[in-house]
């Protein structure tokens, strides 16, 4: 059914990076994100500061993990920061433009899409880190 794909990526390293980056994402997106950030970054106005603070938490945690585990890949934090801003701003733009509330079905579609894109980013970074580590 699926094409045969060869791989030069170490499976152990791939799984390790996926676990590390997924745990980081859960901590930054759920445990460290305040109500002010979560609501503010989706606003029609005043969204920039809450978005910047939220994405800076991702930057800090990812950079710290890279410096601890693989210091030569310190710049992965910058990539995670940039991608996180793009994804979260796109979701916030949709929420603000179309007045999407928690009662609207689109709200949950947007949350699901947002989280899927973040996890795909982590997966892509994990593949790159495993292949280049």
PyMOL CGO cylinders between C-alpha atoms (Angstrom):
from pymol import cmd
from pymol.cgo import CYLINDER

trace = [
    CYLINDER, 0.00, 0.00, 0.00, 2.76, 2.46, 0.92, 0.3, 1, 1, 1, 1, 1, 1,
    CYLINDER, 2.76, 2.46, 0.92, 5.87, 2.91, -1.18, 0.3, 1, 1, 1, 1, 1, 1,
    CYLINDER, 5.87, 2.91, -1.18, 9.02, 1.34, 0.12, 0.3, 1, 1, 1, 1, 1, 1,
    CYLINDER, 9.02, 1.34, 0.12, 11.02, 4.03, 1.87, 0.3, 1, 1, 1, 1, 1, 1,
    CYLINDER, 11.02, 4.03, 1.87, 14.62, 3.61, 2.89, 0.3, 1, 1, 1, 1, 1, 1,
    CYLINDER, 14.62, 3.61, 2.89, 15.94, 5.55, 5.82, 0.3, 1, 1, 1, 1, 1, 1,
    CYLINDER, 15.94, 5.55, 5.82, 19.31, 6.52, 7.18, 0.3, 1, 1, 1, 1, 1, 1,
    CYLINDER, 19.31, 6.52, 7.18, 17.76, 7.97, 10.35, 0.3, 1, 1, 1, 1, 1, 1,
    CYLINDER, 17.76, 7.97, 10.35, 18.49, 6.18, 13.60, 0.3, 1, 1, 1, 1, 1, 1,
    CYLINDER, 18.49, 6.18, 13.60, 15.14, 5.12, 15.02, 0.3, 1, 1, 1, 1, 1, 1,
    CYLINDER, 15.14, 5.12, 15.02, 16.27, 5.47, 18.63, 0.3, 1, 1, 1, 1, 1, 1,
    CYLINDER, 16.27, 5.47, 18.63, 17.42, 9.05, 18.08, 0.3, 1, 1, 1, 1, 1, 1,
    CYLINDER, 17.42, 9.05, 18.08, 14.22, 9.86, 16.19, 0.3, 1, 1, 1, 1, 1, 1,
    CYLINDER, 14.22, 9.86, 16.19, 12.01, 8.54, 19.00, 0.3, 1, 1, 1, 1, 1, 1,
    CYLINDER, 12.01, 8.54, 19.00, 14.16, 10.28, 21.62, 0.3, 1, 1, 1, 1, 1, 1,
    CYLINDER, 14.16, 10.28, 21.62, 13.89, 13.66, 19.90, 0.3, 1, 1, 1, 1, 1, 1,
    CYLINDER, 13.89, 13.66, 19.90, 10.16, 13.18, 19.34, 0.3, 1, 1, 1, 1, 1, 1,
    CYLINDER, 10.16, 13.18, 19.34, 9.64, 12.49, 23.05, 0.3, 1, 1, 1, 1, 1, 1,
    CYLINDER, 9.64, 12.49, 23.05, 11.78, 15.45, 24.11, 0.3, 1, 1, 1, 1, 1, 1,
    CYLINDER, 11.78, 15.45, 24.11, 10.15, 17.92, 21.72, 0.3, 1, 1, 1, 1, 1, 1,
    CYLINDER, 10.15, 17.92, 21.72, 6.64, 16.65, 22.46, 0.3, 1, 1, 1, 1, 1, 1,
    CYLINDER, 6.64, 16.65, 22.46, 7.20, 16.99, 26.21, 0.3, 1, 1, 1, 1, 1, 1,
    CYLINDER, 7.20, 16.99, 26.21, 8.58, 20.50, 25.65, 0.3, 1, 1, 1, 1, 1, 1,
    CYLINDER, 8.58, 20.50, 25.65, 5.53, 21.40, 23.60, 0.3, 1, 1, 1, 1, 1, 1,
    CYLINDER, 5.53, 21.40, 23.60, 3.12, 20.19, 26.28, 0.3, 1, 1, 1, 1, 1, 1,
    CYLINDER, 3.12, 20.19, 26.28, 4.96, 22.14, 28.98, 0.3, 1, 1, 1, 1, 1, 1,
    CYLINDER, 4.96, 22.14, 28.98, 5.16, 25.36, 26.93, 0.3, 1, 1, 1, 1, 1, 1,
    CYLINDER, 5.16, 25.36, 26.93, 1.70, 25.22, 25.33, 0.3, 1, 1, 1, 1, 1, 1,
    CYLINDER, 1.70, 25.22, 25.33, -0.31, 24.01, 28.31, 0.3, 1, 1, 1, 1, 1, 1,
    CYLINDER, -0.31, 24.01, 28.31, 1.52, 24.33, 31.64, 0.3, 1, 1, 1, 1, 1, 1,
    CYLINDER, 1.52, 24.33, 31.64, 3.31, 27.65, 31.00, 0.3, 1, 1, 1, 1, 1, 1,
    CYLINDER, 3.31, 27.65, 31.00, 0.77, 29.39, 28.78, 0.3, 1, 1, 1, 1, 1, 1,
    CYLINDER, 0.77, 29.39, 28.78, -1.32, 31.75, 30.88, 0.3, 1, 1, 1, 1, 1, 1,
    CYLINDER, -1.32, 31.75, 30.88, -4.91, 32.81, 30.25, 0.3, 1, 1, 1, 1, 1, 1,
    CYLINDER, -4.91, 32.81, 30.25, -3.57, 36.22, 29.18, 0.3, 1, 1, 1, 1, 1, 1,
    CYLINDER, -3.57, 36.22, 29.18, -1.43, 34.60, 26.48, 0.3, 1, 1, 1, 1, 1, 1,
    CYLINDER, -1.43, 34.60, 26.48, -4.06, 32.11, 25.31, 0.3, 1, 1, 1, 1, 1, 1,
    CYLINDER, -4.06, 32.11, 25.31, -6.82, 34.70, 24.97, 0.3, 1, 1, 1, 1, 1, 1,
    CYLINDER, -6.82, 34.70, 24.97, -4.64, 37.67, 24.06, 0.3, 1, 1, 1, 1, 1, 1,
    CYLINDER, -4.64, 37.67, 24.06, -2.84, 36.11, 21.11, 0.3, 1, 1, 1, 1, 1, 1,
    CYLINDER, -2.84, 36.11, 21.11, -6.21, 35.45, 19.43, 0.3, 1, 1, 1, 1, 1, 1,
    CYLINDER, -6.21, 35.45, 19.43, -7.49, 39.01, 19.85, 0.3, 1, 1, 1, 1, 1, 1,
    CYLINDER, -7.49, 39.01, 19.85, -8.42, 41.44, 17.09, 0.3, 1, 1, 1, 1, 1, 1,
    CYLINDER, -8.42, 41.44, 17.09, -6.00, 43.95, 18.62, 0.3, 1, 1, 1, 1, 1, 1,
    CYLINDER, -6.00, 43.95, 18.62, -3.23, 43.69, 21.17, 0.3, 1, 1, 1, 1, 1, 1,
    CYLINDER, -3.23, 43.69, 21.17, -2.29, 40.17, 20.06, 0.3, 1, 1, 1, 1, 1, 1,
    CYLINDER, -2.29, 40.17, 20.06, 1.41, 40.81, 19.38, 0.3, 1, 1, 1, 1, 1, 1,
    CYLINDER, 1.41, 40.81, 19.38, 2.70, 40.98, 22.95, 0.3, 1, 1, 1, 1, 1, 1,
    CYLINDER, 2.70, 40.98, 22.95, 0.90, 37.84, 24.26, 0.3, 1, 1, 1, 1, 1, 1,
    CYLINDER, 0.90, 37.84, 24.26, 1.96, 35.96, 21.11, 0.3, 1, 1, 1, 1, 1, 1,
    CYLINDER, 1.96, 35.96, 21.11, 5.58, 37.10, 21.48, 0.3, 1, 1, 1, 1, 1, 1,
    CYLINDER, 5.58, 37.10, 21.48, 5.71, 36.11, 25.16, 0.3, 1, 1, 1, 1, 1, 1,
    CYLINDER, 5.71, 36.11, 25.16, 4.14, 32.70, 24.45, 0.3, 1, 1, 1, 1, 1, 1,
    CYLINDER, 4.14, 32.70, 24.45, 6.47, 31.94, 21.55, 0.3, 1, 1, 1, 1, 1, 1,
    CYLINDER, 6.47, 31.94, 21.55, 9.46, 33.19, 23.55, 0.3, 1, 1, 1, 1, 1, 1,
    CYLINDER, 9.46, 33.19, 23.55, 8.71, 30.47, 26.11, 0.3, 1, 1, 1, 1, 1, 1,
    CYLINDER, 8.71, 30.47, 26.11, 8.99, 27.93, 23.29, 0.3, 1, 1, 1, 1, 1, 1,
    CYLINDER, 8.99, 27.93, 23.29, 12.22, 29.61, 22.17, 0.3, 1, 1, 1, 1, 1, 1,
    CYLINDER, 12.22, 29.61, 22.17, 13.70, 29.47, 25.66, 0.3, 1, 1, 1, 1, 1, 1,
    CYLINDER, 13.70, 29.47, 25.66, 12.75, 25.87, 26.40, 0.3, 1, 1, 1, 1, 1, 1,
    CYLINDER, 12.75, 25.87, 26.40, 13.81, 24.54, 23.00, 0.3, 1, 1, 1, 1, 1, 1,
    CYLINDER, 13.81, 24.54, 23.00, 17.11, 26.43, 23.09, 0.3, 1, 1, 1, 1, 1, 1,
    CYLINDER, 17.11, 26.43, 23.09, 17.80, 25.22, 26.64, 0.3, 1, 1, 1, 1, 1, 1,
    CYLINDER, 17.80, 25.22, 26.64, 17.10, 21.61, 25.62, 0.3, 1, 1, 1, 1, 1, 1,
    CYLINDER, 17.10, 21.61, 25.62, 19.36, 21.94, 22.60, 0.3, 1, 1, 1, 1, 1, 1,
    CYLINDER, 19.36, 21.94, 22.60, 22.17, 23.42, 24.69, 0.3, 1, 1, 1, 1, 1, 1,
    CYLINDER, 22.17, 23.42, 24.69, 21.87, 20.53, 27.15, 0.3, 1, 1, 1, 1, 1, 1,
    CYLINDER, 21.87, 20.53, 27.15, 21.43, 17.66, 24.67, 0.3, 1, 1, 1, 1, 1, 1,
    CYLINDER, 21.43, 17.66, 24.67, 23.06, 18.82, 21.43, 0.3, 1, 1, 1, 1, 1, 1,
    CYLINDER, 23.06, 18.82, 21.43, 24.70, 22.27, 21.80, 0.3, 1, 1, 1, 1, 1, 1,
    CYLINDER, 24.70, 22.27, 21.80, 25.71, 22.55, 18.15, 0.3, 1, 1, 1, 1, 1, 1,
    CYLINDER, 25.71, 22.55, 18.15, 21.98, 22.66, 17.29, 0.3, 1, 1, 1, 1, 1, 1,
    CYLINDER, 21.98, 22.66, 17.29, 21.24, 25.70, 19.49, 0.3, 1, 1, 1, 1, 1, 1,
    CYLINDER, 21.24, 25.70, 19.49, 19.56, 27.41, 16.51, 0.3, 1, 1, 1, 1, 1, 1,
    CYLINDER, 19.56, 27.41, 16.51, 16.66, 24.91, 16.51, 0.3, 1, 1, 1, 1, 1, 1,
    CYLINDER, 16.66, 24.91, 16.51, 15.08, 27.14, 19.17, 0.3, 1, 1, 1, 1, 1, 1,
    CYLINDER, 15.08, 27.14, 19.17, 14.95, 30.00, 16.64, 0.3, 1, 1, 1, 1, 1, 1,
    CYLINDER, 14.95, 30.00, 16.64, 13.29, 27.75, 14.07, 0.3, 1, 1, 1, 1, 1, 1,
    CYLINDER, 13.29, 27.75, 14.07, 10.75, 26.54, 16.62, 0.3, 1, 1, 1, 1, 1, 1,
    CYLINDER, 10.75, 26.54, 16.62, 10.07, 30.17, 17.63, 0.3, 1, 1, 1, 1, 1, 1,
    CYLINDER, 10.07, 30.17, 17.63, 9.48, 31.32, 14.03, 0.3, 1, 1, 1, 1, 1, 1,
    CYLINDER, 9.48, 31.32, 14.03, 7.25, 28.39, 13.11, 0.3, 1, 1, 1, 1, 1, 1,
    CYLINDER, 7.25, 28.39, 13.11, 5.30, 28.71, 16.36, 0.3, 1, 1, 1, 1, 1, 1,
    CYLINDER, 5.30, 28.71, 16.36, 4.62, 32.39, 15.66, 0.3, 1, 1, 1, 1, 1, 1,
    CYLINDER, 4.62, 32.39, 15.66, 3.37, 31.59, 12.14, 0.3, 1, 1, 1, 1, 1, 1,
    CYLINDER, 3.37, 31.59, 12.14, 1.06, 28.79, 13.24, 0.3, 1, 1, 1, 1, 1, 1,
    CYLINDER, 1.06, 28.79, 13.24, -0.34, 30.60, 16.29, 0.3, 1, 1, 1, 1, 1, 1,
    CYLINDER, -0.34, 30.60, 16.29, -0.83, 33.87, 14.44, 0.3, 1, 1, 1, 1, 1, 1,
    CYLINDER, -0.83, 33.87, 14.44, -2.66, 32.09, 11.60, 0.3, 1, 1, 1, 1, 1, 1,
    CYLINDER, -2.66, 32.09, 11.60, -5.01, 30.51, 14.15, 0.3, 1, 1, 1, 1, 1, 1,
    CYLINDER, -5.01, 30.51, 14.15, -5.43, 33.81, 15.98, 0.3, 1, 1, 1, 1, 1, 1,
    CYLINDER, -5.43, 33.81, 15.98, -6.16, 35.62, 12.74, 0.3, 1, 1, 1, 1, 1, 1,
    CYLINDER, -6.16, 35.62, 12.74, -8.92, 33.12, 11.92, 0.3, 1, 1, 1, 1, 1, 1,
    CYLINDER, -8.92, 33.12, 11.92, -10.38, 33.35, 15.44, 0.3, 1, 1, 1, 1, 1, 1,
    CYLINDER, -10.38, 33.35, 15.44, -10.38, 37.15, 15.37, 0.3, 1, 1, 1, 1, 1, 1,
    CYLINDER, -10.38, 37.15, 15.37, -11.50, 37.62, 11.76, 0.3, 1, 1, 1, 1, 1, 1,
    CYLINDER, -11.50, 37.62, 11.76, -14.42, 35.19, 11.93, 0.3, 1, 1, 1, 1, 1, 1,
    CYLINDER, -14.42, 35.19, 11.93, -15.36, 35.82, 15.59, 0.3, 1, 1, 1, 1, 1, 1,
    CYLINDER, -15.36, 35.82, 15.59, -14.83, 32.18, 16.46, 0.3, 1, 1, 1, 1, 1, 1,
    CYLINDER, -14.83, 32.18, 16.46, -15.76, 31.33, 20.05, 0.3, 1, 1, 1, 1, 1, 1,
    CYLINDER, -15.76, 31.33, 20.05, -15.58, 28.08, 22.02, 0.3, 1, 1, 1, 1, 1, 1,
    CYLINDER, -15.58, 28.08, 22.02, -19.23, 27.46, 21.11, 0.3, 1, 1, 1, 1, 1, 1,
    CYLINDER, -19.23, 27.46, 21.11, -18.39, 27.48, 17.40, 0.3, 1, 1, 1, 1, 1, 1,
    CYLINDER, -18.39, 27.48, 17.40, -17.35, 24.23, 15.73, 0.3, 1, 1, 1, 1, 1, 1,
    CYLINDER, -17.35, 24.23, 15.73, -14.52, 26.03, 13.97, 0.3, 1, 1, 1, 1, 1, 1,
    CYLINDER, -14.52, 26.03, 13.97, -12.89, 26.71, 17.33, 0.3, 1, 1, 1, 1, 1, 1,
    CYLINDER, -12.89, 26.71, 17.33, -12.13, 23.03, 17.85, 0.3, 1, 1, 1, 1, 1, 1,
    CYLINDER, -12.13, 23.03, 17.85, -11.08, 22.56, 14.22, 0.3, 1, 1, 1, 1, 1, 1,
    CYLINDER, -11.08, 22.56, 14.22, -8.64, 25.43, 14.64, 0.3, 1, 1, 1, 1, 1, 1,
    CYLINDER, -8.64, 25.43, 14.64, -7.31, 24.05, 17.93, 0.3, 1, 1, 1, 1, 1, 1,
    CYLINDER, -7.31, 24.05, 17.93, -6.86, 20.60, 16.36, 0.3, 1, 1, 1, 1, 1, 1,
    CYLINDER, -6.86, 20.60, 16.36, -5.17, 21.99, 13.26, 0.3, 1, 1, 1, 1, 1, 1,
    CYLINDER, -5.17, 21.99, 13.26, -2.92, 24.21, 15.40, 0.3, 1, 1, 1, 1, 1, 1,
    CYLINDER, -2.92, 24.21, 15.40, -1.82, 21.27, 17.55, 0.3, 1, 1, 1, 1, 1, 1,
    CYLINDER, -1.82, 21.27, 17.55, -1.35, 18.95, 14.55, 0.3, 1, 1, 1, 1, 1, 1,
    CYLINDER, -1.35, 18.95, 14.55, 0.88, 21.53, 12.85, 0.3, 1, 1, 1, 1, 1, 1,
    CYLINDER, 0.88, 21.53, 12.85, 2.95, 21.97, 16.01, 0.3, 1, 1, 1, 1, 1, 1,
    CYLINDER, 2.95, 21.97, 16.01, 3.41, 18.22, 16.33, 0.3, 1, 1, 1, 1, 1, 1,
    CYLINDER, 3.41, 18.22, 16.33, 4.32, 17.90, 12.64, 0.3, 1, 1, 1, 1, 1, 1,
    CYLINDER, 4.32, 17.90, 12.64, 6.91, 20.63, 13.22, 0.3, 1, 1, 1, 1, 1, 1,
    CYLINDER, 6.91, 20.63, 13.22, 8.32, 18.65, 16.13, 0.3, 1, 1, 1, 1, 1, 1,
    CYLINDER, 8.32, 18.65, 16.13, 8.34, 15.52, 13.98, 0.3, 1, 1, 1, 1, 1, 1,
    CYLINDER, 8.34, 15.52, 13.98, 10.16, 17.29, 11.14, 0.3, 1, 1, 1, 1, 1, 1,
    CYLINDER, 10.16, 17.29, 11.14, 12.71, 18.75, 13.56, 0.3, 1, 1, 1, 1, 1, 1,
    CYLINDER, 12.71, 18.75, 13.56, 13.15, 15.30, 15.13, 0.3, 1, 1, 1, 1, 1, 1,
    CYLINDER, 13.15, 15.30, 15.13, 13.85, 13.74, 11.74, 0.3, 1, 1, 1, 1, 1, 1,
    CYLINDER, 13.85, 13.74, 11.74, 16.41, 16.43, 10.97, 0.3, 1, 1, 1, 1, 1, 1,
    CYLINDER, 16.41, 16.43, 10.97, 18.06, 16.14, 14.40, 0.3, 1, 1, 1, 1, 1, 1,
    CYLINDER, 18.06, 16.14, 14.40, 18.20, 12.34, 14.20, 0.3, 1, 1, 1, 1, 1, 1,
    CYLINDER, 18.20, 12.34, 14.20, 19.65, 12.47, 10.68, 0.3, 1, 1, 1, 1, 1, 1,
    CYLINDER, 19.65, 12.47, 10.68, 22.26, 15.08, 11.57, 0.3, 1, 1, 1, 1, 1, 1,
    CYLINDER, 22.26, 15.08, 11.57, 23.11, 14.10, 15.14, 0.3, 1, 1, 1, 1, 1, 1,
]
cmd.load_cgo(trace, "trace")
